[in-house]
């Protein structure tokens, strides 16, 4: 097993976190929920499951109609190449999360394996709000199913917090060679007598650090989690005969001559006391006849980039007497999980004693990520490598990428740094001209992370604007309720002509100078605003902290027609907000029709797309295609107050793009909605965030959506059923909104 695979738990967390999954629509009152494996359309694929992995071309994934636990049907993953060394997984999202809040939940399934070389198993993850905020997780990486085994039930048990849960994901995976089958998956609420398997469970502080607490049972070292890739190959316990200080120590010893995997003693520590500080993990280690490596390790998650040190550059080998070792790392305010412990790889024995975790000053250097990783050249090289390996278009969207990178390499080598460097990287990514990929400076990353956060805020005036280059102004898409812009009378459809008497729009590339609006809290900015049909006016707007969710406009129009304006899919609460808004619209009786306005929606998170689609439709609607994997868009709908059958009109514009286009397009293709407005932007590529050591971030297009019809929406956009060529900047009053009036007319005439 490679060193990378030793930390397979952390690798899978990172990969799974960017994946959107099929959804379950189950009874929210049941305490046990069965998840059957089915193939109702006989296409060889398990219904409602998605595929992902890091090299899915090396794996066959589908249903097996000859093998099952209680019947002749199961889901299977099989390595199809002798070179298969990655992993493949099927995954789903559990939508009815309310039934599990505040309870201990068991995910179980029956698994059969044949010649599995590395790992087969279930995985189960609970997410909170915010990117990368995993609340609980287990993928059986410390108790993998290997070799050949007949059907046997396996389980994962996690605690679901009472509040703060945004999503539950689960699935089945195979890494390495072999074949595995899964069947009879189910969820059930269990009592607290059944121990959790959560690898993210933490203690408030490092406990039993001197290993003097007595052993409670044969499989327990008090306060420490015992992990390993092949548990029967290692004895992990207390040694009452060997200690650096006191009477006992912790030990990991190979139990067989064939042991070539790893064993771990692990604690997950509450990060709050250490956030934003430099911390040192120290311990005394002793080894005997170690054939591989023995190490101390610390791994932190929750920052823009995981930070870790596993002493891979200075491991212990062979035989060594007691000696002190240390790891020093910097946390930040976003650090959520601090994993600490010791690991033995291969044969031999490791002892550990007197572990300490403490805050220290900055006079001691970090042993983790090298400062050189944050230098411009390192960031440049990482960015180029990401695009070379993961960009959606093999021909770089027609750009001469070799010449582009050579040009910017010369600039970086000449000493480009700071704002000039980050601007250059944005220009380099922009040269791909896919209208999706972009690069952010560290300050812009902080602002982006705070923009839709309920907990924190950014400083601005609280409005979203979009450039209209043909008219040399920008248009207000929406304002945040109670923000400075809203309070000073600025509203959607207003035109922004100038900022502090300087034109807002546009440069040669059609970009507006929106950054000029931002500044320090308490300062003012002078905006020149023009409401359509009126004269321009100057307004002094104070800058203030902006927080809260993006506003959903909810109105009940005459003749029981509902209206929902959804401004974004980026807000992690927007899908739930749409569901709530739909229910609110029905408070005064059933609706005769619904207008879903996506004209200013620039897209966003795929999970929010799934949530909104599940209100209005069902079934397989297309796929998200990447160079080495594909994820089915499969929706199991939920009929809430007639949402699955309500006559539906979707309004779109030239501003509608990304997953907002997917939302409109799949409902149009499914003949579930009439689409009215302008042809959309034609930008259905999807992006992934990549963070760098200097705090910057790149969003790179790594795939695109392909609808069931096979249409190329990237080229054509979504073409409306009824064309209304009126821009967002060309009207202000409801009666002047031609697309909305056409929608109302169509719904009335049905």
N, C-alpha and C positions, 0 to 999 in steps of 0.2 A: 504494500500500500504506500502511495506517495505521500510526501509531507503535506501537500495540498489537501489530500483526502483525510488526513488526520483532523483537520478542522472543517470537515464536511458539514457539520451543523451550521457553521457560520456562513459557509458558501451557499447553502440552500436557502437560508433566511434571506440573503441578498437577492438571489434569483427570483424566489417566489414573490418577493415584495413588489415587483414591477409587473406582475401577471394578473390580468383580469380573468374571471372564471365564470363558468355557467352557474346558474342560480337554482336553489331549491325553493319550492313554494309549498310549505307544509303546514299542517294544523298547528297553530300557535299555542294550543292548550295541551298537546300531547307531551308526555314525559319520555316516551320512547318513539323514535322516528326511524323507520326503515328506509334505506336508500337502495332500491333494487337496481340491478344491472339489466337494462333493456335495450332492444334494438328494434323499435316499432316500425321504422321505415326500411329495415333490411338493407342498410347501406354498409354494414360491417363496422359501424362505429357506435360506441356506447352512448345512448341518448343523454343529452344535457351535460356531458363531460367535455372539458377542453384539454388540449395537448400543449405542453410546453417542455422545454429542456434546453440543454446547451449544445446538443448535437443530435437532433431528432431524426436526421436522415439515416443514422446508424441503428434506428430502432423501428420495429413494427409495433404499432399500437392499434388495438381494435377489440372486437368481441371474438370469443371462441365458442362456437356452437356445439362443441363436442365435450367440453369439460366445464363442470360447475360444481359447487359445493353440494347443493340439494337438487340440482337439475342439470341441464346440459348447456348452460349459458353463463359465461363469466367475462370479465374484462381482462385483457392480457397485454403485457409489454414484453417484447423479445428483442434481444440484440441480434441484428442481422449481419453484422460484420465482425470478423475476427479482430478488427482494430477498435471496436467499440470501447471507449473509455470514458465517455461522458455520462449523461443520465437523461431519462425521459420520465415524464409524469403525466397522469391525468388529474384534473383538478376541478373543483366546484366551489361556489360560494353558497353558504347557508344563509338564506334571506330572513327566516323567521327567528331572529336572534332574541327577541324579547322573552321567549319561553325559557331561556337559559340564564338570563341575567341574575347574578348573585348566587349561582349554583355551581356545583362540581359536575362536570359533564364527561362522559366516557364515549369516545369514538372507537368502535370495534369493527372488525371485518375478518373474514376467513381468507387466508392466503396460502397458496401452493407455489413451490419453487422447483426449478430444475437447473442445476449447475450454475447457480448465481455466485459470482466471484467476489462481489464487493458489498452490495446492499440491496435488499428489497424491503419495503415496509410501507406503512401508512404515514401520513403527516397531517398535522392539525395546527392551525394558527389563529390567534385572536388579535385583531388590530384595534388600536385606538386612533384618535384624530391626529393627523399630521403625518408627513412622509416618513416612513421607516419606523413608526411607533408601534412596535410589536409588544403586546401585553403578555402573551403566553405562547409557547411554541414547543413542539416536539416532532421530530421526523424519524425517530427510532434509530438515529445514527449511532447511538451508544449501545444499542442492542439489535444490531441488524440481523435480518434473516439471510443466511448464506447457504450455499450448497443446494442439495435436493431435499425437499420436505413435502410430505403429504399435507392435505388440508388441515389447518390449525387456526384457531381464533387468536388474534392479537389485538391489543388495545392501546389507546393513548388516553390519559385522563388529565384534564386541565380545569382550572378554576376560571369561570367567566366572571369578570368584575361586575358589580351591580350598576355602575355608571361608566361612561367614557368609552364604551365599545361601539365601534363603527362597522365592523365586518368580521365574519368568521369564514375561514377558508379551510379546505381539507382536500386530501387526495391520496394517491397511491403512486409509488415511484420505484424505478429500477435504475441502479447505477452499475456500470461495468458490464460484464458478460452474463449470459444466461437468459432465463425466461421466468416470469412470475405471473400468477393469476390472482384475482381478487373477486370476492363475491360476498353477498349477505352483509353489506355495510349497514351499520345503524348507529344512531345517537341515543343516549339515555342519560337521565339525571341520576347520579349516585350519591350516597352519603359520604361523609368525610372520613369514614373508616377506610375507604379505598384511597391509597396514597396517590398524589398527583405525580405525573411523569414529566412535568414542565421543566425544561432545562433553563427557563428564564426565572423560575422562582428564586427569590432572594432573601437573604437574612439582613437584618438592620445594620449589623456590623460583623466583621470577621469573627467567627465563633469557633471554639475548640481549637484555637490556633496552636496550642501546645500539645494537642493530642493526648491529654490526660483524662478526658471524660471517658467513663467506661463504655464498653461495647454493649449496645442494647440487644443486638441479635447478630447472627452470623453474617448477614449481608449489609451491615451498617457500620459506618464510622460516624459517630455523632456529629451532626451539623454539616457533614461533607456528603456530596453526591458522588456515587461510584459509577463511573462510566467506562465504556470500552467498546471497541469495534467487534471483538470476539470474546465476550465475558468469560467463557469457560477456559480461555487460555491464560487468564491472569488471576492471581490472588491479590485482592485489595483489602487491606485490613489494618488493625493496630498491631505493632510489634512491642510487646511488653518487656523484651529482652534487649532492645537497642534504642538508645535515645541520645540526643545531643545534650539535652537538659531534662531533668525530671526522670520519669520512669518508663515512658513509652514514646513512640513516634508513629507516624503514618507510613505505610509501605505499599509498594506495588511490585509484584514479582511475577515473572513468567512461570506458568504452571506446567507447560509442556515443552518438549524439545522442538515442537513445530511452531511455537508462538512467534508470529512475525507481524502482528498487528499493533495495538496499543491499549494501554489502560490509563485512566485519568482519575484523580481526586480533584473535585471542583466545588467551588462556592460561587454563587451570584450575589454580589453585595449591593445593597441599596446605595444608589449613586448620589443621592441628595447632599450628604455631608461633604462630598468631594468635588462637586460641580464647580468648574472654573478654576481649579487648583492643580498644582503639580503634586503627584502622589508617588510614593515608593512602596513597592512590594518587595519584601526581603524574606529570606528563609535560609535555614541550614539544610544542605543536601548531602547525602552519602550514596555511593553506588558500588555495585559489585558485578563484574563481568557483563557490563552492558554492551550488547552487540550493535544496537542501533543508536538511540539518543535518549538521554534523560534531561528534562528541562523543567524550569519554573516558567509559568506563563501568566500574562494578563491581557485581556481583550475587552475593549470598550466599544459599545454601540450607542447610536442615537445622534452622533455628530454628523456633519455632512459626509464624513468618511469614517468608516471603522478604523480604530487605532489599536494596534496590538504589538506585543513583543513576546515571542515564544522562545527566545534564546537560540533561534535557529542558526545564528552566526557564531554562537559560542556554546554549543551543547556539551553535556558531560558524556563521556564514553569510557568504557573499561571500568576500572576500579578506582574509587576516590574516597578518601576519608572525609569526615565532616568539614564542610567549608561554607562560608556565607556567600550567597548570591543575591543579586538585586535587579529589579526592573524599575525604571522611572519613566512615567508618562504624564502628559498634560491632558486634563479633561477640559470640557467647556460646559456652558450652561445647559446644553442639550443632551449631555451624556445621560443615558437611561439605564444601561446595564454594564456592570463591571464584573467580568468573569475572572477569577483567579484560581490557581491551582498548580498541580504538578502532573507530568506526563512521562510515561515510559513507553518507548517505541522499541519493539523487538525483544530480544532475550535479555535476561539479567534481573537485577533487583535494584530498586530505588527506595531510599528512606528520606523522609522530610520531617522537620521539627521546627518549632519556634517561628512560625510565619507571622509577619507583621504587615499591616497596610496603614500608611501614615501620610499626612500632608507635610510637605517639605517646602523650603524656599527654592528660588530659582538658581541658587549657586551650584546645585548639582545638575548635570546635563541629562537631558532625556535620552533613554536608550532605544526609543521607538523610531518613528519616522524621521529620516534624516532631513535637516533643514534644506539640503540641496533639492529635495523633492518639490519644494515650493518655488524654486527659482524659475524665471521665465522659460529658459530652455527646456527644463524638465516638463513644465506644463505644456509647452508647445509640442514636444515629442509625444507626450501621452495623448494629446488631442488628435494629432495626426494619426496615431496608431488606432485610436478608437474609430475614426472615420474610415481608415483603410480596412478595418476588420468587420465593422458592423453597419456601415452606411447602406441604406436600402437599395441604392442603384450602383451596380457594378461599374457602370461607366461614369460614375460621379455626376449624374444628371447632365452629362454633356460638357461639364467643365474640364479644363486642362489642369487637373488636380496636381500633377507633378510640377508643372510650372508655377502654379499658385503657391504650393508649399515651399518651393525653392526660393521664391521671392520673399516670403515672410521669414524663412529661416535666416536669410541674409540680414534682415532687419533685427531679428532677435539676437543674432550673433554680434551685431553692432552695438548692443547695449540697451535695446528697447525694454522699458520696465514701467511699472505702475499703470496709471490710467491709459497712457499711450499704448502699452502692451495689450491691455484688455480690449481696448478699442480695435487694435489690429487683429486680435483673435476673432472678434465679432465680425470684422470685415472679411477675414479669411473664411469663416464658416458661411457667411452670407454669400460668398462667391459661388457656393453650390447652387444658389438660386432656386431652392425648393420651397421657399416661403414658409418653412416650418423650423428649420434648424437655426439656432442662434446661440450666442455666448453672453454670459453675464459676469460683470465684475463682482468682487466680494460684497461691496455695498448693495448692489442690485440684488444679489442673492438674499441678503438679509431682508430687504424690503419685500421681495417675492414671498419669502417664507412667512412673513407677518401679514401679508395683504389680506388674506381671508381668515386669519386666525381670530377666534373669539377671545383667546387669552391675551393676545398682545396686539400691538398696533404699529402703524407706520405714520410718518408725518407727511401730510399733504393737504389737499382741499377736498378730497373725497369725490372724485368723478372719474369716469372712464371716457376717454376720447379716442377717435379714430381719424386718421388723415384723409382728406379729400383733395388729393393733389391737383385735380383738374380745376379746382376753384381756389386754390391757395389758402385754404383754411382747414381746420379740423372740426369734427362734429361731436357733440356730447352724446355718448351712447346711453349712459345712465349715471345717476348720482347716488351716493350712499345716504340713506335716511339720516337726518339730523347732522350730517357733515357740513362743513363750512360752505361748500358750493350750494348745497340744497338750502341752507338757511339764508343765503344771500340772493335766492331767487333763480339760480341757474338750474335748468331742467333739461331732460332729454330732448334732442332735436336742435338745441341751441348750437349756434356756430361759434367756435373759438377762433378769433381773428389774430389776436396778438397777446403776448405776455410781456408785461413791463415795457409796452410800446414797441416791442420787437415782433415781427411776423412769426407766427407759430409754424407755418408750413410753407414750403417743404424744401428739403435738399434735393440734389440731383437724382437720388435713388427713391425719392418720394416719401422720405421719412420726415415726420414732424419733430419739433424740438420740445417734446413734452417734459423733458428733464428740467426745463427752466421753471416749471410750476413748483417744483419741490424746493424745500429749504428748511431752515431751522424752525422749531416750534415757537409760536408767538410772533413770528415775522409775518408780513403781509405781502401778497403778490397782486399786481394790478392786471386784471384780465379784461380784454376787449371782447365783448359778447354781442352777438346779433341773433335775436329770435327771428325765424322766417317771417317775412312780411313786415318787419319793423326796422327802425334805424338802429345802428350799432350804439352800444353804451359801454362805459368803463365802470368796472366794479372792483373795489379793493376787498380781497378775500383773505382772512387770516389763515395761516397754516396751523394745523392742529393734529393730534393723534387720531388716526382713523382705524376703527375696528368694527367687527361684526360681519355677518354674512352678506353676500351680494343680494340685493332686494329682488324678490319675485313680485311682480305686479299682478294682483288678483282683483278681478272685477266681474260682477254679474250684470250682463248687458240685458236690454229689453228682450222679451220673449224667451226668457230662461236660457240664454246663450252665455256660457262661461268664457272668460278670457284669462289666460295665463301667459305672462311675458317672462321668459326664462333667460336671464342675461348671460349666464356662463355655465359651463360644466366643470370649471376649475375648483369651485368651492366644494369641499368634502361633505357639505350638508345640503347641497342643492337638490339631490335626488329625493331625500327625505322631505325637503321643503316642498317640492312639487306634489308629493303624495299628500302631505298635510293640506296644501292649498286646494287640491282637488276635493278633499273631504270637506273643507270649509265652504267651497262653492256649492256643495250639495246640502248644506245645513238648512237652507230655505226651500228644499224640495228638489226633485230630480231635474236635471238639465236636459234641454232639447238638443244641445250641441256644444262643442268646445273649440275655441280658437287657441292654438299653441303658438305663441309668437317667438320665433328664434332669429329675428332679423338682426339683432346685435350680438348674437351668441357666437363667440370665437372658438368654442369647443372646450376641451379639458379632459377630465379624468374618465377613463373607460368604465369605472365602477358606477359613476353617476349616470352614464349612458344606459347601462344595464338596468338600473333602478327605474328610470323613466320609461324605458321600453317595456318593462314587465307590467306596467300599468295598462298598456294599450294593445299588446300583441303577444304571440306565442311562436315557438318553433325555431328552426334553423334559418338564419337570415343572411348568412355570408360568413366570411372569415377574415381574420387579421393575419396577413402574410408577411413573414420575415424571411431572410435568405435561408435560414436553417430550421425554421419551425413555422407552424401555423396554429392559430387558436380559433376555434369555431365560435361564431356569435350565435349561441343557442339560448333562447329565452323561454323560461317557464313562467307564463304570465300569471298575474293575480288579479282577479276581477273584484275591484273595490267600488261598490256603489255603481255598477254598470260601466266601469271604465273600459272594459274590453269591447263593448259594443257601441259606445257613444259616438255619434257622427263627429268626425274630427277634421279640422282644417289646420294646416301648418303654414305659417307665414315665414318666408325666407327672403334674404337680400344678398347683395354683393358682399356684405360683411359676414355672412354665415359661413363658417368653415369648420374643418376638422371633424370631431365627433358630433358636432351639431349638424353637419351635413349628413353624417351617417344616420343620425336620429331621424332626420326628415326623409332621407332617401329610402331607408328600409321600410318605413311606414307607408311611403308612396308605392314601393314595389309590391308590398304585401296587400295593396289595395285597401289599406286600413285608413288612409288619410288622403285628402285633396291638398295639393301644395300650390300656394299662391304667392306671387311676388316676383323677384328678380332671380336670374340664374345665380347660383351660389359660387363661391370662390374657386371650387375645384382644388381642394387641399385636404385630401383624406389620408395623407401620410400620417403616421403616428410617431411620436418622439419618446426618447428615454433621456433622463437626466444623468449626467456624469459629473461628479464633484472632484475638484482638484485640491491639492494640498495648500494652495495659497488662498483658498476660500472661494474661488471662482467656480462657475458651473457652466457646462455646455448642454444644450438640448439638441440631440441629433436624431434625424429621421432614420428609424431603423426598420420600418415596414409600412405597409399600406393596407387599406381595407378593400376587399373585393366582394361586391354584393353577389347574391345568389344568381342573378342574371348574367354575371360576368362583365357587366358594364365597367368602363374605365372612368370613374367619376373624377379621378385626378385630372383628366383631360377635359371632360365635359361639364363638370360641376353637376349639381342637381337642377335639372330643367323643370320649372314649375308647370303644373297642369294649366294654370291660368297666369299668363304673364302680365304683371303690373309694373311698368318700368318707372317707378317713383322712388327716389333715394331717401334715406333716413333724414337727410338734411333739407329735404324739400317740403316738409309739412310740419305743422305744430299742433293744430287742433284735431280732435277726433274725427270731426266731419270731413276733414281734408285728407284723411288717411285712406287712400284709394284701395289698398290691399285689404285692410280691415273691413271696409265697407263691402268689398266683393265677397269676403268670407261670410259676413253676416247675411248677405243676400242669398248666397248658396245654401246656407244652413236653413234659412227661412223657407226656401222653396223645396226642401226635401220632404 
